[in-house]
Amino acid sequence: MRYARLDSRGRPRGPVRVLPDEGAEHADVQSVGSNVAIVWRSFEGKRTRYSAWLSKDDGKSFVLREPGSTSLENDHPFIVRRGRSLYAIWRTREAVHVERLYA
């Protein structure tokens, strides 16, 4: 899975980056100001891992976070925006996990 900023015609503007997880599924992307967040899940045999790739400099550099995993049923994580804050939501059989990505 790849990430890039796009111009008005849908062409990459700047470098195209590969997410740091070959098993990434259904990534969700959201930005606010210079903050960019990408979240996804990936299945690793018996467990599903939820990951977040975060940038504070308009996508020039990213930090990888892996906030959770489960062996039970789960949905794809997604990002919601409230004002200038971004939150990741991940539903698993155990709970609905809400994590503030940017405030």
Salt bridges, closest charged atoms under 4 A:
ASP7 OD2 - ARG11 NE 3.37
ASP21 OD2 - ARG49 NH2 3.04
GLU25 OE1 - ARG41 NE 3.09
GLU44 OE2 - ARG49 NH2 2.64
ASP58 OD1 - ARG5 NH2 3.51
GLU66 OE2 - ARG49 NH1 2.61
GLU73 OE2 - ARG93 NH2 3.24
ASP75 OD2 - ARG91 NE 2.73
GLU99 OE2 - ARG65 NH2 1.95
